[in-house]
Amino acid sequence: MPHSLRFVLLLTGLATLAGIASVAVLYGQDAAQARTTAEQITGGHADAGKAAMLRYGCGACHQIPGISGAQGQVGPSLRAIGTRSEIAGVLANDPQNLIRWIRDPQEVVPGNGMPDQGISEGDARDIAAYLYTIRR
C-alpha cells in the first residue's frame, strides 16, 4: 500500500474516532450541557432543529422523542441516535456524517427508503443538533 494512501486512511480513521468521541461526550453530561455540546459540534440550534423536523414531516416515518405526533413506523426510531456507532449502516456516526445523511440520503445509499427532502445545510445542522440532544 502506498505511503500516501496509508496516511489518508490514518487521517480518516482519526477523524472518525474524534467524531464518535465528541458524540459520546454528550451522553456523559446533563441535559443542558448535552444541548450546548450538541449545538457546538453541529453548528446548529436544537430548538430550530425540532421545528425543522416538524416542517419536513420527519415524524411521518420516524419515531422521534420530543416531537409531537412523531410515531412513524416506516423508518427507524431516532431514539438515542447519538449513541449508535453508524448511520444507515454505512457512515460512522459523527456530526458531519449525520448532516450529510440528513441532506443527501440517496447519495449516501442510493435507493434506500429515506427520500431526499431538499433540506438546507442550516436545517440539517439544526436537526442534527436536536437529534444529539435526545438522551434516551
Salt bridges, closest charged atoms under 4 A:
GLU39 OE2 - ARG35 NE 3.64
ASP47 OD2 - ARG35 NH2 2.91
GLU121 OE1 - ARG103 NH1 3.00
GLU121 OE2 - ARG125 NH2 3.04
ASP123 OD2 - ARG55 NH2 3.13
